[in-house]
Amino acid sequence: MTRITEQPSAHRHLEQKSIAEITALINKEDQSVALAIEKALPQINQLITAVVTQLKNGGRMFYLGAGSGGRLSVLDALELPTTYGIQKGIVNVVLAGGVEHLAEAPEEKEDEPETGWQELVKEKVSPKDIVIGISASGTTPFVLGALNHCRASGIPCGCIVSNPDSPIAAQADYPVEVVTGPEFITGSTRMKCGSAQKFIFDMISTTTMIQLGRVKDNKMVHVALINDKITDRAVKMLMELGSIASYDTARAILLEQGSVQKALDSIAASSSKK
């Protein structure tokens, strides 16, 4: 395979450039990320379709990764119970070194080929679930070893990689190859590769939540009422979707029911009885 992610940067003598020159060059490089993702949309769509199918049938999704990509997947998974009101444990992360050591970034753990699978076994992973391996290089032992075991155990798996024809993609049922090219700083895959991974995580989780009915129109009708800002937003959402003129009335119904969707269901049930 060709390790495009390790190829030399197209930009030389960066230490001699001004701040304005550096930021302009980084911005130009970043503009290529969306175009690289566009080429991979058919692969991304196949992966999301598989995720939706597994979750609709009672399964779970596991992001499995190391380094920057793994840490970014933690951020994606953490926000879903609040944003979409799903139960914790439906979308999970197995991170090299452990999610509990996120800030410590124990990079050496990514070289352990059996640890990822051992962590999945602890979570009682099964063919009902789906595992998405994350590796810019496409060769990370932590990810590759786990996907090997997944395939042998009949567990559906996808991947997000940034090099073509990688070993990890070869083990994935739903490979996503987003080739963003050499990094601005040679080998620093937290940059364009990381940006691409973040965009794709957003696509996977958002599209999946919409397909699972966690969105109405373009509204987060299952959002958890965790603070004043979100509660205020939810009240206004309920006023619009439920045709309620009074803020205080909408707020009272919302707080009684616990979410916008439950409030709408309650209003609809009341109306049907009349």
Legacy VTK file of the C-alpha trace (Angstrom):
# vtk DataFile Version 3.0
C-alpha trace
ASCII
DATASET POLYDATA
POINTS 274 float
0.000 0.000 0.000
1.043 3.623 -0.498
1.277 5.633 2.736
0.102 8.953 1.370
-0.393 10.222 4.914
3.365 9.963 5.473
4.458 11.638 2.261
6.337 14.958 2.562
4.345 18.159 2.830
4.101 20.248 -0.329
5.150 23.267 1.732
8.757 23.944 2.621
10.664 26.169 5.065
7.575 26.881 7.151
9.661 28.452 9.904
10.478 31.269 7.518
6.862 32.151 6.776
4.699 34.781 8.462
1.584 33.997 10.469
-0.590 35.238 7.615
1.209 33.023 5.118
0.917 29.953 7.342
-2.798 30.358 8.062
-3.564 30.992 4.379
-1.738 27.809 3.398
-3.451 25.731 6.089
-6.835 27.105 5.020
-6.130 26.209 1.399
-5.165 22.668 2.397
-8.311 22.333 4.522
-10.495 23.198 1.537
-9.484 19.894 -0.041
-10.983 17.877 2.814
-14.632 18.306 1.799
-13.790 17.378 -1.791
-12.052 14.193 -0.641
-15.109 13.281 1.449
-17.403 13.939 -1.513
-15.576 11.245 -3.491
-16.159 8.790 -0.647
-19.884 9.526 -0.153
-21.036 6.228 -1.735
-18.867 4.321 0.771
-20.064 6.501 3.641
-23.690 5.913 2.640
-23.190 2.143 2.659
-21.626 2.308 6.122
-24.423 4.470 7.521
-27.049 2.158 6.035
-25.445 -0.744 7.889
-25.289 1.265 11.136
-28.968 2.202 10.900
-29.952 -1.402 10.196
-28.032 -2.738 13.192
-29.370 -0.105 15.577
-32.966 -0.507 14.390
-32.635 -4.206 15.156
-31.516 -3.531 18.720
-27.765 -3.540 18.178
-25.104 -1.056 19.188
-22.396 0.894 17.392
-18.787 0.956 18.510
-16.203 3.433 17.323
-12.809 1.741 17.692
-9.706 3.859 17.406
-6.495 5.380 18.657
-4.790 8.747 18.486
-6.555 11.843 17.183
-9.263 9.938 15.318
-10.155 7.850 18.336
-10.326 10.891 20.578
-12.545 12.741 18.105
-14.929 9.795 18.059
-15.258 10.105 21.847
-16.503 13.668 21.418
-19.074 12.519 18.866
-20.416 9.699 21.022
-20.513 11.785 24.208
-22.944 14.332 22.778
-25.548 11.959 21.354
-27.510 11.122 24.540
-27.942 14.840 25.247
-28.618 15.995 21.686
-30.892 13.157 20.623
-32.066 11.635 23.901
-30.777 8.144 23.123
-29.817 5.778 25.907
-26.173 5.646 26.877
-24.579 2.508 25.527
-26.150 2.588 22.079
-23.177 4.455 20.596
-19.880 3.585 22.260
-16.138 4.121 21.905
-13.315 1.681 22.450
-10.212 3.862 22.627
-6.629 2.644 22.796
-5.556 3.354 26.352
-9.153 3.748 27.517
-11.624 6.623 27.340
-10.862 7.338 30.981
-7.302 8.239 29.921
-8.416 10.484 27.056
-6.378 13.516 28.176
-3.252 11.466 28.805
-3.114 10.207 25.204
-1.213 6.927 25.793
-0.195 6.570 22.144
1.854 3.410 22.744
-1.359 1.449 23.307
-2.221 1.621 19.610
0.540 -0.920 18.925
-1.243 -3.674 20.892
-3.092 -5.887 18.373
-5.199 -7.849 20.870
-6.296 -5.102 23.267
-9.050 -3.655 21.072
-10.751 -7.014 20.714
-10.382 -7.733 24.440
-12.179 -4.470 25.205
-14.964 -5.314 22.756
-15.380 -8.706 24.398
-15.758 -6.962 27.764
-18.647 -5.038 26.194
-20.163 -8.353 25.031
-19.981 -7.359 21.377
-22.040 -9.597 19.105
-23.190 -9.916 15.479
-26.135 -7.645 16.398
-23.652 -4.779 16.762
-21.415 -2.922 14.325
-17.822 -1.798 14.850
-16.198 1.118 13.000
-12.408 1.107 13.020
-10.676 4.477 12.812
-7.116 4.746 11.542
-5.575 7.440 9.380
-2.778 5.108 8.279
-5.045 2.106 7.801
-2.499 -0.063 9.614
-2.950 0.642 13.354
-2.508 -2.741 15.129
-5.088 -1.921 17.837
-7.733 -1.454 15.145
-6.566 -4.095 12.683
-6.405 -6.841 15.288
-9.904 -6.087 16.522
-11.390 -6.046 13.028
-9.728 -9.385 12.274
-11.550 -10.861 15.267
-14.808 -9.146 14.295
-14.733 -10.687 10.849
-13.957 -14.125 12.285
-16.873 -13.727 14.728
-19.415 -12.549 12.152
-19.607 -9.036 13.578
-20.241 -6.360 10.905
-17.491 -3.775 10.738
-16.623 -0.648 8.836
-13.621 1.625 8.863
-12.484 5.160 8.164
-8.956 5.339 6.747
-6.918 7.882 4.818
-4.700 5.656 2.684
-5.867 3.511 -0.239
-5.700 -0.299 -0.191
-4.901 -0.582 3.513
-5.001 -3.779 5.619
-7.766 -2.326 7.790
-9.947 -1.532 4.768
-9.400 -5.096 3.544
-10.862 -6.422 6.809
-13.885 -4.090 6.806
-17.282 -4.970 5.379
-17.936 -1.266 4.824
-14.613 0.497 4.177
-14.492 4.270 3.871
-11.288 5.550 2.277
-10.929 9.329 2.362
-7.576 10.216 0.843
-6.791 13.775 1.900
-3.165 13.727 0.722
0.068 14.695 2.477
-0.391 16.822 5.584
0.677 20.460 5.958
3.146 19.274 8.577
4.548 16.002 7.267
2.819 13.075 8.969
0.659 15.218 11.288
-2.593 13.386 10.646
-4.437 15.331 13.336
-4.827 18.009 10.651
-6.563 17.102 7.359
-7.133 13.466 8.306
-8.546 14.547 11.661
-10.812 17.108 10.012
-12.102 14.482 7.578
-12.753 12.055 10.438
-14.706 14.703 12.365
-16.839 15.511 9.316
-17.585 11.820 8.770
-18.451 11.218 12.433
-20.942 14.074 12.128
-22.423 12.455 9.015
-22.673 9.019 10.611
-24.217 10.091 13.904
-26.506 12.813 12.562
-27.859 10.772 9.657
-28.328 7.752 11.905
-30.233 9.748 14.513
-32.513 11.205 11.816
-33.178 7.715 10.442
-33.976 6.481 13.954
-36.664 9.147 14.327
-34.815 11.363 16.768
-35.431 14.483 14.633
-38.703 16.098 13.518
-38.458 18.495 10.581
-35.030 19.897 11.455
-35.544 20.011 15.220
-33.906 18.121 18.092
-37.225 17.022 19.573
-35.596 14.520 21.943
-32.938 16.892 23.293
-32.251 16.457 27.013
-33.268 19.452 29.124
-29.892 19.814 30.803
-29.631 23.607 31.183
-31.539 26.869 30.802
-30.348 27.538 27.246
-31.493 24.174 25.930
-34.748 24.310 27.887
-35.525 27.731 26.408
-34.779 26.417 22.922
-37.007 23.397 23.550
-39.885 25.591 24.771
-39.734 27.652 21.583
-39.525 24.447 19.569
-42.664 23.155 21.253
-44.473 26.452 20.688
-43.754 26.195 16.960
-44.426 22.484 16.451
-47.366 22.334 18.861
-48.953 25.637 17.812
-48.856 26.942 21.391
-49.027 30.725 21.716
-48.045 31.023 25.372
-44.399 30.539 26.377
-45.401 29.733 29.966
-47.937 27.143 28.856
-45.433 25.460 26.547
-42.785 25.470 29.265
-45.137 23.871 31.773
-46.109 21.099 29.346
-42.474 20.533 28.375
-41.242 20.218 31.946
-44.104 17.895 32.821
-43.429 15.583 29.864
-39.628 15.795 29.807
-39.011 16.307 26.088
-40.478 18.091 23.094
-41.511 14.837 21.430
-43.269 13.530 24.541
-45.021 16.874 24.895
-46.191 16.720 21.268
-47.419 13.172 21.798
-49.311 14.305 24.893
-50.937 17.188 23.020
-51.912 14.887 20.150
-53.404 12.329 22.582
-55.430 15.035 24.319
-56.739 16.356 21.019
-57.835 12.892 19.865
-59.962 12.460 22.988
-61.957 15.611 22.284
LINES 1 275
274 0 1 2 3 4 5 6 7 8 9 10 11 12 13 14 15 16 17 18 19 20 21 22 23 24 25 26 27 28 29 30 31 32 33 34 35 36 37 38 39 40 41 42 43 44 45 46 47 48 49 50 51 52 53 54 55 56 57 58 59 60 61 62 63 64 65 66 67 68 69 70 71 72 73 74 75 76 77 78 79 80 81 82 83 84 85 86 87 88 89 90 91 92 93 94 95 96 97 98 99 100 101 102 103 104 105 106 107 108 109 110 111 112 113 114 115 116 117 118 119 120 121 122 123 124 125 126 127 128 129 130 131 132 133 134 135 136 137 138 139 140 141 142 143 144 145 146 147 148 149 150 151 152 153 154 155 156 157 158 159 160 161 162 163 164 165 166 167 168 169 170 171 172 173 174 175 176 177 178 179 180 181 182 183 184 185 186 187 188 189 190 191 192 193 194 195 196 197 198 199 200 201 202 203 204 205 206 207 208 209 210 211 212 213 214 215 216 217 218 219 220 221 222 223 224 225 226 227 228 229 230 231 232 233 234 235 236 237 238 239 240 241 242 243 244 245 246 247 248 249 250 251 252 253 254 255 256 257 258 259 260 261 262 263 264 265 266 267 268 269 270 271 272 273
